[in-house]
């Protein structure tokens, strides 16, 4: 018997308990209303262990995982965590635990409940933008699904196992890489460098979203003065991506008035893509998205944007 357990939880970025920068979304009613719950710690490293909570579950049917009636737990379980995408919809795999211990009845530790425990080194959390493995609506009203027990899900089970074996790598290959534009640069060294950084950031952003959604679904709108640089079609959702490039390690970007108008709206489908060390051999990308609670812009690396509003003026002769 394959000991595989799928669990549906709330959608979060990090699951480390930092609810001020990682609001749980699209989960159970309790989580949605209270913006908290035990599952917000489902990938937090606690002394080398992760203590997992299954929403609205008191007793786990570990007999479906090969346990005897007298067993209090079962070892070596693959637990796959899934959640509904809060913008695009549909259930996605967000991460998993290898070789987890799953208890029949929930346990309590330091005032917190949990249903399973696993070594932190055996956990994998997929970054938010990389969660593209879709799971059909198989859970019903239950938070748990014992997929290996359902012969009709044989294909899904196989694809899931392959996906996990490959470490959750992005599934879409890049399509027909676009040729370099041959864009000319002005002679001034500073301007030439700035344009090169901008082009590198746009290219990197196209690669990033092209791997996840396919290059055919990306459109460059830099010259249309919309207030963002790229549009990415993800099913019925259109992502608006503002792209910024920097030569150094420090994140310090400026927005034009038009860009700032769109930025402050805090739309759920607007993202700020920043590439630091753009001209180095290992540039670093960070993607920021607005979080309404707390009115914060949170990055993929847990960082929070600090916004300084500056005034400027243009002077001419009458």
C-alpha positions in Angstrom: 0.0 0.0 0.0 1.3 3.5 -0.9 1.1 5.7 2.1 0.2 9.0 0.5 -2.1 11.5 2.2 -3.3 14.7 0.6 -4.4 17.6 2.8 -6.2 20.8 1.8 -5.1 23.8 3.8 -5.3 27.6 3.5 -3.2 29.4 0.9 -0.1 31.1 2.3 3.3 32.1 1.1 5.5 30.7 3.9 3.5 28.9 6.5 5.9 30.0 9.2 3.3 31.7 11.5 4.1 35.3 10.5 0.5 36.2 9.9 1.2 39.9 9.7 3.1 39.4 6.4 1.5 36.1 5.4 -2.2 36.2 5.6 -3.9 32.8 5.2 -6.4 32.9 2.3 -9.0 30.6 0.7 -8.9 28.1 3.6 -11.5 27.0 6.2 -14.1 29.5 7.5 -12.2 29.8 10.8 -9.0 30.7 9.0 -10.7 33.2 6.6 -12.5 35.0 9.4 -9.8 35.0 12.1 -6.7 35.1 9.9 -5.0 32.6 12.1 -5.1 28.9 13.0 -2.7 26.0 13.6 -2.1 25.4 9.9 -0.2 28.7 9.5 2.8 26.9 11.1 2.7 23.9 8.7 6.2 24.6 7.3 7.9 26.2 10.3 11.2 24.8 11.5 10.8 24.0 15.3 14.1 22.5 16.5 14.6 20.6 13.3 11.0 19.3 13.2 7.7 20.5 11.5 4.5 19.9 13.3 1.6 19.7 10.8 -2.0 20.4 11.4 -4.9 19.1 9.3 -7.9 21.6 9.4 -11.2 20.4 11.0 -9.8 16.9 11.7 -9.8 15.3 15.1 -9.0 11.7 14.2 -7.1 10.7 11.1 -8.1 7.4 9.4 -4.6 6.0 9.5 -6.1 2.5 8.6 -6.2 3.9 5.0 -2.4 4.3 5.3 -1.8 0.7 6.3 -2.1 1.0 10.1 -3.7 -1.6 12.3 -6.6 -0.8 14.6 -4.4 -0.8 17.6 -1.8 1.5 16.1 -1.6 5.1 17.4 0.4 6.3 14.4 1.9 5.3 11.1 5.4 6.1 9.8 6.9 6.9 6.4 3.9 8.7 5.0 4.1 11.1 2.1 1.9 14.1 3.0 1.0 16.4 0.1 -0.3 19.8 1.1 -2.7 21.5 -1.3 -4.6 24.8 -1.3 -6.9 26.8 -3.5 -5.2 29.6 -5.5 -6.7 32.9 -4.1 -6.7 34.7 -7.4 -6.8 32.2 -10.3 -8.8 29.5 -8.5 -8.3 25.8 -8.7 -6.4 23.6 -6.1 -2.6 23.5 -6.4 0.1 21.5 -4.6 1.9 23.9 -2.3 4.4 21.4 -0.8 4.9 18.1 0.9 6.5 16.1 3.7 8.6 12.9 3.0 8.7 10.2 5.7 6.2 11.9 8.0 4.7 10.3 11.1 0.9 10.7 11.1 -1.1 10.2 14.3 -4.5 8.7 14.7 -5.6 11.4 17.2 -4.2 14.9 17.2 -1.5 15.8 19.7 -0.7 18.8 21.7 2.7 20.4 22.1 3.4 23.7 23.8 -0.3 24.7 23.5 -0.5 23.9 19.8 -2.2 21.0 18.1 -0.8 18.8 15.4 -1.6 15.6 13.5 1.8 14.8 12.0 5.5 15.4 12.6 8.4 15.3 10.2 12.0 16.3 10.0 12.3 19.7 8.6 15.0 18.5 6.1 12.3 16.2 4.6 9.9 19.1 3.8 9.5 20.9 0.5 7.5 24.2 0.2 7.0 25.4 -3.4 7.4 29.1 -3.8 4.1 30.9 -4.5 4.7 31.6 -8.2 5.8 28.0 -8.9 2.7 26.3 -7.6 1.4 25.2 -11.0 0.5 21.5 -10.3 -3.3 21.5 -10.4 -5.3 19.0 -8.4 -8.9 18.2 -9.4 -11.6 18.9 -6.8 -11.3 15.5 -5.1 -11.6 16.5 -1.4 -15.3 17.3 -1.2 -15.9 18.7 2.3 -13.1 16.8 3.9 -9.6 18.2 4.3 -8.0 14.8 3.7 -7.8 12.6 0.7 -6.2 9.1 0.6 -5.4 9.2 -3.1 -3.7 5.8 -3.3 -7.1 4.1 -2.3 -8.8 5.5 -5.4 -8.1 3.5 -8.6 -9.8 6.1 -10.7 -7.1 8.6 -9.7 -4.3 6.4 -11.1 -3.2 9.0 -13.6 -3.2 11.8 -11.1 -1.3 9.7 -8.6 1.4 8.9 -11.2 1.8 12.5 -12.3 1.9 13.6 -8.7 4.6 11.1 -7.8 6.7 12.2 -10.9 6.3 15.8 -9.9 7.4 15.2 -6.4 10.3 13.0 -7.5 11.5 15.9 -9.7 11.4 18.2 -6.7 8.4 20.3 -7.9 10.3 21.8 -10.7 8.4 24.0 -13.2 6.7 21.8 -15.7 6.5 24.1 -18.7 9.6 24.3 -21.0 10.5 27.7 -22.5 8.9 28.2 -25.9 10.8 29.6 -28.9 13.1 32.0 -27.2 12.7 35.4 -28.6 15.7 36.7 -30.5 17.6 39.7 -29.1 16.2 42.9 -30.3 19.5 44.5 -31.2 18.3 47.6 -29.4 20.9 50.4 -29.8 22.2 52.4 -26.8 23.2 56.0 -26.5 26.8 56.9 -26.3 26.7 58.1 -22.7 28.2 55.4 -20.5 25.6 55.9 -17.6 22.6 55.8 -20.0 24.0 52.8 -21.8 24.4 50.9 -18.5 20.9 51.9 -17.4 19.3 50.7 -20.6 21.3 47.4 -20.4 20.1 46.8 -16.9 16.5 47.5 -17.9 16.7 45.1 -20.8 18.3 42.4 -18.6 15.5 42.8 -16.1 12.8 42.6 -18.7 14.4 39.5 -20.3 14.7 37.8 -16.9 11.0 38.6 -16.1 9.9 37.1 -19.4 12.0 34.0 -18.7 10.5 33.7 -15.1 6.9 34.0 -16.2 7.5 32.1 -19.5 8.6 29.0 -17.6 5.5 29.2 -15.5 2.8 30.2 -18.0 4.4 29.8 -21.4 6.0 32.5 -23.5 2.9 32.8 -25.8 0.9 34.1 -22.8 3.3 37.0 -22.2 2.9 40.4 -23.8 5.3 43.3 -23.5 3.5 46.6 -23.1 6.5 48.8 -22.1 5.9 51.3 -24.8 2.1 51.7 -24.2 2.5 53.7 -21.0 0.0 51.6 -19.1 1.9 51.8 -15.8 3.4 48.3 -16.0 5.7 46.5 -18.4 4.4 43.0 -19.0 1.0 41.3 -19.1 0.7 37.6 -18.4 -2.4 35.6 -19.2 -3.1 32.8 -16.8 -6.4 31.4 -17.8 -9.1 34.0 -17.0 -6.7 36.2 -15.0 -4.4 38.9 -16.5 -1.3 39.6 -14.4 0.2 43.0 -14.6 4.0 43.1 -14.0 6.0 46.2 -13.4 9.7 45.4 -13.9 12.7 47.1 -12.3 16.4 46.4 -12.6 19.3 47.4 -10.4 23.0 46.9 -10.7 23.7 46.6 -7.0 22.5 44.4 -4.1 20.4 47.0 -2.4 16.7 47.3 -3.4 16.0 50.9 -4.1 13.7 51.7 -7.0 11.8 54.7 -8.2 8.4 54.7 -9.8 7.1 57.3 -12.3 3.8 59.0 -11.5 1.9 56.7 -13.8 3.6 53.6 -12.4 2.9 54.8 -8.8 -0.9 55.3 -9.6 -1.2 51.7 -10.5 1.1 50.5 -7.7 -0.9 52.2 -4.9 -4.2 50.6 -6.1 -2.9 47.3 -4.6 -4.6 45.1 -7.1 -4.3 41.3 -6.5 -3.1 40.8 -10.1 -0.4 43.5 -10.0 3.1 42.5 -9.1 6.4 44.3 -8.8 9.3 42.3 -10.3 12.7 43.6 -9.1 16.1 42.2 -10.4 19.1 43.1 -8.3 22.7 42.6 -9.4 21.3 42.5 -12.9 24.6 42.5 -14.7 26.2 39.9 -12.6 26.5 36.2 -13.3 23.9 35.4 -10.6 21.2 38.2 -10.6 18.6 37.9 -7.9 14.8 38.3 -8.5 12.2 39.3 -6.0 8.5 39.6 -6.6 6.3 41.8 -4.4 2.5 41.7 -4.1 0.1 43.8 -2.1 -1.4 42.4 1.1 -4.5 44.3 2.1 -4.4 43.4 5.8 -1.6 45.6 7.2 -1.4 47.4 3.8 2.0 45.8 3.1 3.9 44.9 0.0 5.5 41.5 0.8 8.3 39.9 -1.3 9.0 36.3 -2.1 11.9 36.4 0.3 9.7 37.6 3.2 10.9 41.2 2.9 8.6 44.2 3.2 8.8 47.3 1.0 9.3 50.6 2.7 7.6 53.4 0.6 9.0 56.9 0.6 6.9 59.5 -1.3 9.0 62.3 -2.8 7.9 65.4 -4.5 9.4 66.9 -7.6 8.8 69.8 -10.0 9.5 70.7 -13.6 10.6 74.3 -14.3 10.3 76.1 -17.6 10.6 79.7 -18.8 7.4 81.7 -19.3 
